[in-house]
Amino acid sequence: LKNERMKEDLKPMAWGALFGLEGASHFVIYLARKGVTYDSDYIKKVMHEVKKRDYDTNSRFAQIIKNFQENDMKLNSERSLFDWASKQTYIQMANMMMAAAMLGIDSCPIEGYDQEKVEAYLEEKGYLNTAEFGVSVMACFGYRNQEITPKTRWKTEVIYEVIE
């Protein structure tokens, strides 16, 4: 998001993004696709146009996806499907943040926002079709202009266990 007017408009809806909207050179809003089921038009389109493969919902491959969604991950509601799709955006965000860090660029993930209001605003502006996508997470990238307050965290040995 580079549009300064839109950044200003988002501030009341995105309390966790105030510093990022004001100072970051790059502000990213990650969208997650809704309704991505094994038999969705989107999956069929990806298979045909990207993978260059025929796709039949009765095929072994489609049934593996169906089993994964319905049984392994229990993606049986619109909310659970959206949450799973959102997890995919977090992987992309983490990769972007890691790449930025390797280049010496600061970044910050952002979840502090009113999802309904942000989505309504983006839809009103013509940048989001809420029937197909939802806002998953945000992140800002740039160079800090002040020192970071050191984070306080649990000790590593408290939060994980090595199984040998």
Legacy VTK file of the C-alpha trace (Angstrom):
# vtk DataFile Version 3.0
C-alpha trace
ASCII
DATASET POLYDATA
POINTS 164 float
0.000 0.000 0.000
1.650 3.208 -1.162
-1.384 5.499 -1.237
-0.912 8.031 1.599
-4.606 8.959 1.733
-5.579 5.328 2.215
-2.919 4.919 4.898
-4.483 7.827 6.790
-7.967 6.378 6.315
-6.854 3.008 7.719
-5.411 4.410 10.960
-8.696 4.438 12.933
-9.349 0.833 11.846
-5.840 -0.506 12.390
-4.642 0.452 15.855
-1.749 -2.022 15.673
-0.510 -0.502 12.432
-0.210 3.150 13.452
3.594 3.303 13.425
3.812 1.220 10.269
1.260 3.323 8.429
3.091 6.496 9.433
6.711 5.579 8.948
7.254 2.389 6.994
8.307 2.732 3.391
6.362 -0.414 2.489
3.058 -1.550 3.963
1.601 -4.895 2.890
-1.939 -6.179 3.394
-2.074 -9.944 2.889
-5.294 -11.408 1.547
-6.473 -14.985 1.955
-8.745 -16.564 -0.611
-12.080 -17.842 0.689
-13.737 -21.134 -0.185
-10.680 -23.000 -1.453
-12.052 -26.525 -1.408
-10.867 -29.490 -3.445
-13.775 -28.952 -5.865
-13.676 -25.141 -6.052
-13.422 -23.291 -9.340
-10.176 -21.753 -8.083
-8.457 -25.133 -7.618
-9.667 -26.221 -11.049
-8.309 -23.011 -12.581
-4.921 -23.398 -10.863
-4.644 -26.970 -12.068
-5.518 -26.064 -15.659
-3.794 -22.700 -16.065
-0.796 -22.939 -13.730
-0.030 -26.636 -13.366
-1.157 -27.420 -16.945
-2.901 -30.564 -15.710
-6.363 -31.951 -16.148
-8.288 -31.956 -12.901
-11.218 -34.186 -12.134
-12.737 -33.965 -8.654
-13.076 -37.756 -8.689
-9.378 -38.298 -9.418
-7.037 -39.826 -6.868
-5.236 -36.480 -6.467
-8.498 -34.591 -5.844
-9.567 -37.190 -3.311
-6.263 -36.768 -1.456
-6.952 -33.022 -1.234
-10.535 -33.720 -0.147
-9.374 -36.118 2.570
-6.754 -33.621 3.753
-9.325 -30.835 3.985
-12.266 -32.752 5.405
-10.597 -35.371 7.607
-6.982 -34.471 8.364
-7.464 -30.743 8.960
-11.250 -30.670 9.564
-11.740 -27.720 7.193
-15.508 -28.096 7.246
-16.659 -24.488 7.564
-16.056 -21.205 5.792
-14.203 -19.965 8.882
-11.909 -22.975 9.130
-11.146 -22.772 5.398
-10.337 -19.071 5.709
-8.153 -19.685 8.763
-6.234 -22.377 6.866
-5.790 -20.081 3.854
-4.605 -17.354 6.240
-1.923 -19.696 7.547
-0.579 -19.862 4.012
-0.241 -16.065 3.947
1.706 -16.174 7.210
4.253 -18.456 5.531
4.677 -15.883 2.759
4.899 -13.040 5.254
7.543 -14.886 7.282
9.590 -15.451 4.127
9.330 -11.764 3.213
10.334 -10.729 6.732
13.307 -13.104 6.730
14.457 -11.854 3.323
14.093 -8.263 4.532
16.124 -9.026 7.664
18.880 -10.536 5.539
19.000 -7.236 3.632
19.063 -5.220 6.863
15.475 -4.034 6.443
13.244 -3.929 9.517
9.767 -5.423 9.474
6.811 -5.910 11.758
3.807 -8.255 11.442
0.483 -6.635 12.312
-2.739 -8.220 13.555
-4.109 -5.206 15.417
-6.963 -4.131 13.168
-10.739 -4.358 12.843
-11.029 -6.945 10.103
-14.610 -6.133 9.105
-13.958 -2.396 8.850
-10.693 -2.803 6.926
-12.322 -5.230 4.504
-15.347 -2.953 4.023
-13.033 -0.004 3.362
-10.915 -1.899 0.833
-14.046 -3.194 -0.879
-15.540 0.303 -1.041
-12.315 1.510 -2.694
-12.498 -1.330 -5.229
-9.434 -3.241 -4.019
-11.159 -6.205 -2.398
-13.991 -8.539 -3.280
-15.045 -9.873 0.124
-16.915 -12.748 -1.499
-13.552 -14.118 -2.659
-10.928 -12.733 -0.258
-10.477 -11.577 3.312
-7.720 -9.647 5.053
-5.432 -12.144 6.764
-2.600 -10.089 8.255
-0.543 -6.971 7.584
3.154 -6.148 7.745
5.323 -3.095 7.397
8.863 -2.897 6.044
11.464 -0.136 6.202
14.278 1.274 8.304
13.624 2.199 11.911
14.255 5.749 13.032
14.537 4.871 16.724
15.964 2.098 18.851
13.762 -0.893 19.496
12.755 -1.675 23.052
14.203 -5.122 23.788
11.542 -7.833 23.746
10.901 -9.919 26.821
10.313 -13.566 26.043
10.111 -16.927 27.768
13.412 -18.764 27.952
13.811 -21.188 25.077
13.836 -24.260 27.309
10.431 -23.253 28.705
8.650 -23.091 25.337
9.899 -26.207 23.603
11.139 -29.706 24.261
13.594 -31.718 22.191
12.448 -35.287 21.690
15.389 -37.581 21.055
LINES 1 165
164 0 1 2 3 4 5 6 7 8 9 10 11 12 13 14 15 16 17 18 19 20 21 22 23 24 25 26 27 28 29 30 31 32 33 34 35 36 37 38 39 40 41 42 43 44 45 46 47 48 49 50 51 52 53 54 55 56 57 58 59 60 61 62 63 64 65 66 67 68 69 70 71 72 73 74 75 76 77 78 79 80 81 82 83 84 85 86 87 88 89 90 91 92 93 94 95 96 97 98 99 100 101 102 103 104 105 106 107 108 109 110 111 112 113 114 115 116 117 118 119 120 121 122 123 124 125 126 127 128 129 130 131 132 133 134 135 136 137 138 139 140 141 142 143 144 145 146 147 148 149 150 151 152 153 154 155 156 157 158 159 160 161 162 163
